[in-house]
Amino acid sequence: MNDIVVLPGREKLSLEWKQTDPERYQRRLKAKHADNSKAGPGEKAHCLCVHQGRYLELQIKQRGETYHFACMQNTGPYHQPTCPFYKPNPEKSGQAAYVEGVVKEDTEHEVSVKLISSLKRNSPVNSQAPSSTPVGTRSGGKTQRRMTTLGLLHLLWERAGLHYWRPQFNGHRTDSKALRRAYATSRNIKIQHGIRLDQVLCPVVSDDRNILYSTHRTIRNHSEKLRLYVIGRLSSAQANPYGKGQNIELAGIRDGYRMFMTISQSRWERVERSYPRELAEFFRNEEGLSVFGLFLVTIDPIKKGKYTNFSTVQVDDAALMTTTDQLIPVESRFEAKIADLLVNQKRSFIKPLRFDATRDLVRPDFILTDVREREGCPMEVFGRTDEKYLARKAEKESYYVRVFGSDNWWLWNAADGDPIPSLPDLALNQ
């Protein structure tokens, strides 16, 4: 992590010190705490994010004997999504469906979540059934009292900034770099009884020895007592020749991971019901789209035979997500076409993720961030023409006009065969 904060007096502080030299980190924050409180506009601590021509300033707060940074009120969404101080506006993504407390912001860039799945081996996978009782007023609003594996996958992708694109990323968004970033940000996600996600996360990718070693270390240290999460790009799903169920492979899993992943027939059928679109795209195997998965698994070492030192990996729960070549999540081919267009046009944008929200929640397909409007420009792709969908389309259009005005959002009626409309103008200061 190479993130820098500029302290009062223009002293630079590396956020990496919080991990590598915590005493030095605390000493510098303590020394600048009073100065930061007294500093005027433009003189306070700030990261390197610029919004409307000014650096985004930070608070230095004290909690007991320790000090930490905090965003200024209501500025979190204006940090770059790759910045540690970025806090997405939950009302613009599926996070709006969670009741208060499911996703809880802690100090600095740390977050705690309440999961529906138990990590304890031999316990039921789902500790509680998700509530569907509305507790909010927004259409499709707050209904979810626990986060599922899909919600966790989307949270990890979002916290790693992988739902965000800007032209400078072109050529740098690879599987290895993305999963390294996801693993790094998982240290700041607390799950179940104080366990950090990085303690149970096992990325799988080819040609990255550091990821390979960390995955082996996680399995060695925690698989006896806990279920683990395996994450990677799906490369194969085939019927198990020795019984019911499927054998699953991730890209790179044969490069030293020594893992045999299987899923029972009943659980595979549940995946088929939950992710028909993602599986259809995967088996269609067309260039430009891939499917990533997060799998809650039980891992056991093989102790005898020619596969000694390998492990059986039984999938207990799974979440799938379709992405473009640039690893931008999409939910349809029409969305993929717009994502590719935005990349080719060198635009900056966010892809709001669904998390565990029902499809009734109003959530833009994309948000352009390089426009004049402070809140960005919502973009909608309408891809169906059935009666129920058209009624939903009318509801969405009414919402956008009411919230953003008739001229401050963009739509493409893809299912009607309309050509893609011109993109909103790029802000002059981009």
C-alpha positions as CSV (number, residue, x, y, z in Angstrom):
1,M,0.0,0.0,0.0
2,N,1.5,3.3,-1.2
3,D,-1.2,5.6,0.0
4,I,0.1,9.0,1.3
5,V,-1.5,11.5,3.6
6,V,-0.2,15.1,3.8
7,L,-0.2,16.3,7.4
8,P,-0.4,20.0,8.6
9,G,2.9,21.6,7.8
10,R,3.1,19.5,4.5
11,E,4.7,16.5,6.2
12,K,4.0,13.3,4.4
13,L,2.8,10.1,6.1
14,S,2.5,6.7,4.6
15,L,-0.6,4.8,5.6
16,E,1.5,1.6,5.3
17,W,3.2,2.6,8.6
18,K,0.0,1.6,10.4
19,Q,1.0,-2.0,9.6
20,T,4.8,-1.9,9.4
21,D,5.6,0.7,12.0
22,P,2.5,1.3,14.2
23,E,4.4,3.2,16.9
24,R,5.7,5.7,14.4
25,Y,2.2,6.0,12.9
26,Q,0.6,6.8,16.2
27,R,3.3,9.1,17.2
28,R,2.9,11.3,14.1
29,L,-0.9,11.4,14.4
30,K,-0.7,12.3,18.1
31,A,1.8,15.1,17.3
32,K,-0.5,16.6,14.6
33,H,-3.8,16.1,16.3
34,A,-4.1,19.5,17.8
35,D,-2.6,21.3,14.8
36,N,-5.1,19.6,12.5
37,S,-8.0,20.8,14.7
38,K,-6.8,24.4,14.6
39,A,-5.8,24.4,10.9
40,G,-7.9,26.5,8.5
41,P,-9.3,25.4,5.1
42,G,-6.5,24.1,2.9
43,E,-4.2,23.5,5.8
44,K,-5.6,20.4,7.3
45,A,-4.4,16.8,6.7
46,H,-5.5,15.5,3.3
47,C,-5.1,12.6,1.0
48,L,-4.2,13.1,-2.7
49,C,-7.8,13.0,-3.9
50,V,-9.0,16.2,-5.6
51,H,-12.7,17.2,-5.8
52,Q,-13.8,20.4,-7.5
53,G,-10.2,21.7,-7.6
54,R,-9.4,21.1,-3.9
55,Y,-7.8,18.3,-1.9
56,L,-10.2,16.4,0.3
57,E,-9.3,17.1,3.9
58,L,-9.3,14.6,6.7
59,Q,-9.9,14.7,10.5
60,I,-7.5,13.2,13.0
61,K,-9.6,11.7,15.8
62,Q,-8.6,10.3,19.2
63,R,-10.2,7.1,20.6
64,G,-8.8,6.3,24.0
65,E,-5.0,6.2,23.6
66,T,-5.0,5.7,19.8
67,Y,-5.5,8.1,16.9
68,H,-6.9,7.6,13.5
69,F,-8.0,9.5,10.4
70,A,-11.6,10.1,9.4
71,C,-13.2,11.7,6.4
72,M,-14.8,15.1,6.7
73,Q,-18.6,14.7,7.0
74,N,-20.3,13.7,3.8
75,T,-17.1,13.6,1.7
76,G,-16.4,9.9,1.6
77,P,-18.1,9.3,-1.8
78,Y,-16.0,12.1,-3.4
79,H,-12.7,10.3,-2.8
80,Q,-11.4,8.2,-5.6
81,P,-12.8,4.7,-5.2
82,T,-9.2,3.4,-5.0
83,C,-8.5,5.7,-2.1
84,P,-8.5,4.1,1.4
85,F,-10.8,6.9,2.6
86,Y,-13.4,6.3,-0.1
87,K,-16.8,5.5,1.4
88,P,-19.4,4.6,-1.3
89,N,-22.8,6.2,-1.0
90,P,-24.9,3.1,-0.1
91,E,-28.0,4.7,-1.6
92,K,-26.4,4.3,-5.1
93,S,-25.8,0.6,-4.8
94,G,-27.5,-2.5,-3.4
95,Q,-26.1,-1.7,0.1
96,A,-29.3,0.4,0.4
97,A,-31.1,-2.9,1.1
98,Y,-29.3,-3.7,4.3
99,V,-30.8,-2.7,7.6
100,E,-28.7,-0.6,9.9
101,G,-25.8,-2.5,11.4
102,V,-25.3,-5.1,8.7
103,V,-22.4,-3.0,7.3
104,K,-20.8,-0.9,9.9
105,E,-18.0,1.6,9.3
106,D,-15.3,1.4,11.9
107,T,-12.1,3.5,12.3
108,E,-10.5,4.9,9.1
109,H,-11.1,2.5,6.2
110,E,-12.2,-0.6,8.3
111,V,-15.7,-2.1,8.1
112,S,-17.6,-4.8,10.0
113,V,-20.3,-7.0,8.4
114,K,-22.8,-9.4,9.7
115,L,-22.8,-12.6,7.6
116,I,-25.6,-15.0,7.1
117,S,-23.1,-17.9,6.8
118,S,-21.3,-19.5,9.7
119,L,-17.6,-20.1,9.4
120,K,-17.5,-22.8,12.0
121,R,-16.9,-26.3,10.5
122,N,-19.7,-28.8,10.9
123,S,-22.3,-26.1,11.7
124,P,-25.2,-25.2,9.4
125,V,-24.0,-23.1,6.5
126,N,-26.7,-20.4,7.0
127,S,-27.0,-19.4,10.6
128,Q,-30.1,-17.3,10.0
129,A,-32.6,-17.0,7.2
130,P,-32.5,-13.6,5.5
131,S,-35.4,-11.3,6.5
132,S,-37.6,-10.1,3.8
133,T,-39.6,-7.7,6.0
134,P,-39.3,-4.1,4.7
135,V,-38.0,-1.6,7.2
136,G,-37.6,1.3,4.9
137,T,-39.7,3.5,2.6
138,R,-37.6,3.4,-0.6
139,S,-39.0,1.1,-3.3
140,G,-37.2,-2.2,-2.9
141,G,-35.6,-0.7,0.2
142,K,-34.1,-2.0,3.5
143,T,-35.0,-5.7,3.7
144,Q,-31.8,-7.6,4.4
145,R,-30.6,-8.3,7.9
146,R,-27.6,-10.4,7.0
147,M,-25.0,-10.4,4.2
148,T,-24.8,-13.4,1.9
149,T,-21.8,-14.7,0.0
150,L,-22.8,-12.6,-3.0
151,G,-23.0,-9.5,-0.8
152,L,-19.5,-10.3,0.5
153,L,-18.1,-10.8,-3.0
154,H,-19.6,-7.4,-4.1
155,L,-18.3,-5.8,-0.9
156,L,-14.8,-7.1,-1.5
157,W,-14.9,-6.0,-5.2
158,E,-16.2,-2.5,-4.2
159,R,-13.7,-2.0,-1.3
160,A,-10.9,-3.0,-3.6
161,G,-12.0,-0.3,-6.1
162,L,-12.6,-2.9,-8.9
163,H,-16.1,-1.5,-9.6
164,Y,-14.5,1.7,-10.7
165,W,-12.8,2.6,-13.9
166,R,-10.7,5.5,-15.2
167,P,-8.5,5.7,-18.3
168,Q,-5.3,5.3,-16.4
169,F,-6.2,1.7,-15.5
170,N,-6.0,0.5,-19.1
171,G,-3.5,-2.3,-19.4
172,H,-3.2,-2.7,-15.6
173,R,-6.4,-4.4,-14.6
174,T,-5.2,-8.1,-14.6
175,D,-6.5,-11.1,-12.5
176,S,-3.3,-11.1,-10.5
177,K,-3.3,-7.4,-9.7
178,A,-7.1,-7.4,-9.0
179,L,-6.9,-10.4,-6.6
180,R,-3.8,-8.9,-4.8
181,R,-5.8,-5.7,-4.3
182,A,-8.8,-7.7,-3.1
183,Y,-6.7,-9.6,-0.7
184,A,-5.1,-6.4,0.6
185,T,-8.4,-4.8,1.3
186,S,-9.8,-7.9,2.9
187,R,-7.6,-7.1,5.9
188,N,-10.0,-4.2,6.6
189,I,-13.2,-6.3,6.5
190,K,-14.1,-7.8,9.9
191,I,-16.5,-10.8,9.8
192,Q,-17.9,-13.0,12.5
193,H,-16.5,-12.7,16.0
194,G,-13.7,-10.4,15.1
195,I,-12.3,-12.6,12.3
196,R,-10.8,-10.5,9.5
197,L,-11.6,-11.7,6.0
198,D,-7.9,-12.0,5.0
199,Q,-7.6,-14.7,7.7
200,V,-10.0,-17.0,5.8
201,L,-9.6,-15.7,2.2
202,C,-7.8,-18.0,-0.4
203,P,-7.3,-16.3,-3.8
204,V,-6.5,-18.5,-6.7
205,V,-4.6,-17.1,-9.7
206,S,-1.8,-18.3,-12.0
207,D,1.7,-16.8,-12.0
208,D,1.7,-15.2,-8.6
209,R,3.8,-16.9,-6.0
210,N,2.9,-14.5,-3.2
211,I,-0.8,-15.3,-3.6
212,L,0.0,-19.0,-3.8
213,Y,2.0,-18.9,-0.5
214,S,-0.7,-16.8,1.3
215,T,-3.4,-19.3,0.3
216,H,-1.4,-22.3,1.5
217,R,-0.7,-20.4,4.8
218,T,-4.4,-19.7,5.3
219,I,-5.3,-23.3,4.7
220,R,-2.6,-24.5,7.0
221,N,-3.5,-22.1,9.8
222,H,-7.3,-22.1,9.8
223,S,-8.9,-24.9,7.8
224,E,-9.1,-27.3,10.8
225,K,-11.5,-25.1,12.7
226,L,-13.1,-22.8,10.1
227,R,-14.7,-22.8,6.7
228,L,-12.7,-20.7,4.3
229,Y,-13.5,-18.5,1.2
230,V,-11.9,-19.3,-2.1
231,I,-12.0,-16.6,-4.8
232,G,-11.0,-16.7,-8.5
233,R,-12.0,-16.8,-12.1
234,L,-14.2,-19.9,-13.0
235,S,-12.5,-22.0,-15.7
236,S,-14.3,-25.3,-15.6
237,A,-17.5,-26.9,-14.1
238,Q,-18.0,-30.6,-15.1
239,A,-20.1,-33.4,-13.8
240,N,-18.2,-35.6,-11.3
241,P,-17.6,-38.9,-13.0
242,Y,-17.6,-40.8,-9.6
243,G,-20.9,-39.6,-8.3
244,K,-23.4,-36.8,-8.2
245,G,-22.3,-33.2,-8.2
246,Q,-19.7,-31.1,-10.1
247,N,-16.0,-30.7,-10.2
248,I,-15.1,-27.0,-10.2
249,E,-11.8,-25.5,-11.4
250,L,-10.6,-21.9,-11.1
251,A,-8.0,-20.4,-13.5
252,G,-4.6,-21.2,-12.1
253,I,-5.7,-23.8,-9.6
254,R,-3.3,-26.4,-11.2
255,D,-0.3,-24.1,-10.7
256,G,0.7,-25.4,-7.3
257,Y,-2.6,-24.9,-5.3
258,R,-3.1,-28.7,-4.9
259,M,-6.8,-28.3,-4.4
260,F,-9.7,-30.5,-5.7
261,M,-12.9,-28.5,-5.6
262,T,-16.3,-30.3,-5.7
263,I,-19.9,-29.3,-5.0
264,S,-22.8,-31.6,-4.2
265,Q,-25.6,-32.0,-6.7
266,S,-28.2,-30.3,-4.4
267,R,-25.9,-27.3,-3.9
268,W,-25.0,-27.1,-7.6
269,E,-28.7,-27.0,-8.4
270,R,-29.1,-24.2,-6.0
271,V,-26.3,-22.3,-7.8
272,E,-28.0,-23.0,-11.1
273,R,-31.2,-21.4,-9.8
274,S,-29.5,-18.4,-8.2
275,Y,-27.1,-17.6,-11.1
276,P,-28.6,-18.8,-14.4
277,R,-27.4,-15.8,-16.3
278,E,-23.8,-16.1,-15.0
279,L,-23.7,-19.8,-15.8
280,A,-25.2,-19.2,-19.3
281,E,-22.4,-16.7,-20.0
282,F,-19.8,-19.0,-18.7
283,F,-20.9,-22.0,-20.8
284,R,-21.3,-19.8,-23.8
285,N,-17.6,-19.0,-23.4
286,E,-17.6,-16.0,-25.7
287,E,-14.6,-13.7,-25.7
288,G,-14.9,-10.6,-23.6
289,L,-16.8,-12.0,-20.6
290,S,-15.7,-14.0,-17.6
291,V,-17.2,-15.3,-14.4
292,F,-15.6,-14.9,-11.0
293,G,-16.7,-16.8,-8.0
294,L,-16.5,-16.6,-4.2
295,F,-16.9,-20.0,-2.6
296,L,-17.5,-20.8,1.1
297,V,-15.7,-24.1,1.5
298,T,-14.7,-26.9,3.9
299,I,-11.1,-28.0,3.2
300,D,-9.5,-31.3,4.3
301,P,-6.0,-32.6,3.6
302,I,-5.6,-35.9,1.7
303,K,-3.4,-38.0,4.0
304,K,-2.8,-41.1,1.9
305,G,-2.1,-42.2,-1.7
306,K,-0.5,-40.4,-4.6
307,Y,-2.4,-37.1,-3.8
308,T,-0.9,-36.8,-0.3
309,N,-0.4,-33.1,0.5
310,F,-3.3,-32.1,-1.7
311,S,-6.7,-31.1,-0.3
312,T,-10.3,-31.8,-1.0
313,V,-12.3,-28.6,-1.1
314,Q,-16.1,-29.1,-0.6
315,V,-18.2,-26.1,-1.7
316,D,-20.8,-25.2,0.9
317,D,-22.0,-22.0,-0.7
318,A,-21.2,-20.0,-3.8
319,A,-21.6,-16.6,-5.5
320,L,-20.9,-15.8,-9.1
321,M,-20.4,-12.5,-10.9
322,T,-19.9,-11.8,-14.6
323,T,-17.2,-9.3,-15.6
324,T,-15.8,-7.8,-18.7
325,D,-12.1,-8.1,-19.8
326,Q,-11.4,-5.2,-17.5
327,L,-13.0,-7.0,-14.6
328,I,-15.9,-4.6,-14.4
329,P,-19.0,-6.4,-13.1
330,V,-22.0,-6.5,-15.5
331,E,-25.4,-8.1,-15.4
332,S,-26.2,-8.4,-19.1
333,R,-24.6,-8.3,-22.5
334,F,-26.1,-4.9,-23.1
335,E,-24.3,-3.6,-19.9
336,A,-21.1,-5.2,-21.1
337,K,-21.4,-3.3,-24.4
338,I,-21.8,0.0,-22.5
339,A,-18.9,-0.8,-20.2
340,D,-16.6,-1.5,-23.2
341,L,-17.8,1.6,-24.9
342,L,-17.0,3.7,-21.8
343,V,-13.5,2.1,-21.5
344,N,-12.9,2.7,-25.2
345,Q,-14.1,6.3,-25.0
346,K,-11.7,6.9,-22.0
347,R,-14.4,7.8,-19.6
348,S,-14.4,7.4,-15.8
349,F,-17.3,5.6,-14.2
350,I,-18.6,3.5,-11.3
351,K,-20.5,0.2,-11.7
352,P,-22.9,0.1,-8.6
353,L,-23.1,-3.4,-7.4
354,R,-26.3,-5.2,-6.4
355,F,-25.2,-6.9,-3.1
356,D,-28.2,-8.6,-1.7
357,A,-30.9,-6.2,-2.9
358,T,-33.9,-7.4,-4.7
359,R,-34.3,-6.3,-8.3
360,D,-37.0,-3.8,-7.2
361,L,-34.3,-1.5,-5.7
362,V,-33.6,1.4,-8.0
363,R,-29.9,1.2,-8.7
364,P,-28.2,2.8,-11.8
365,D,-26.4,0.4,-14.1
366,F,-23.4,2.9,-14.2
367,I,-22.6,6.3,-12.9
368,L,-20.3,8.5,-15.0
369,T,-18.0,10.4,-12.7
370,D,-16.2,12.7,-15.2
371,V,-19.2,15.0,-15.8
372,R,-20.1,18.5,-14.5
373,E,-22.6,17.2,-12.0
374,R,-21.2,16.7,-8.5
375,E,-23.2,13.5,-8.0
376,G,-22.2,12.1,-11.4
377,C,-24.6,11.0,-14.2
378,P,-26.7,7.8,-13.7
379,M,-26.9,5.5,-16.7
380,E,-29.6,3.0,-17.4
381,V,-29.7,0.2,-19.9
382,F,-33.2,-1.2,-20.6
383,G,-32.9,-4.6,-22.1
384,R,-36.3,-6.3,-22.0
385,T,-39.8,-5.6,-23.3
386,D,-42.1,-7.9,-21.3
387,E,-45.0,-6.3,-19.5
388,K,-43.6,-6.6,-15.9
389,Y,-40.3,-5.1,-17.0
390,L,-41.9,-2.2,-18.8
391,A,-43.8,-1.3,-15.7
392,R,-40.5,-1.4,-13.7
393,K,-38.9,0.7,-16.4
394,A,-41.6,3.4,-16.0
395,E,-41.0,3.4,-12.3
396,K,-37.3,3.8,-12.7
397,E,-37.7,6.6,-15.2
398,S,-40.0,8.5,-12.8
399,Y,-37.5,8.0,-10.0
400,Y,-34.6,9.4,-12.1
401,V,-36.6,12.4,-13.3
402,R,-37.7,13.2,-9.7
403,V,-34.2,12.8,-8.2
404,F,-31.9,14.0,-10.9
405,G,-34.1,16.0,-13.3
406,S,-35.1,15.1,-16.9
407,D,-31.7,16.1,-18.4
408,N,-29.2,14.7,-15.9
409,W,-29.4,11.0,-16.5
410,W,-28.8,8.8,-19.5
411,L,-30.7,5.8,-20.9
412,W,-30.4,3.3,-23.8
413,N,-33.5,1.4,-24.9
414,A,-31.4,-1.6,-26.0
415,A,-34.3,-4.1,-26.3
416,D,-36.1,-1.8,-28.8
417,G,-33.1,-1.9,-31.1
418,D,-32.4,1.8,-30.6
419,P,-28.8,3.0,-31.4
420,I,-26.7,3.8,-28.4
421,P,-27.2,7.5,-27.6
422,S,-24.3,10.0,-27.4
423,L,-22.6,9.9,-24.0
424,P,-22.9,12.9,-21.6
425,D,-20.3,15.6,-22.1
426,L,-17.0,15.3,-20.4
427,A,-16.3,18.0,-17.7
428,L,-13.8,20.6,-18.9
429,N,-11.5,20.0,-15.9
430,Q,-11.0,16.3,-16.6
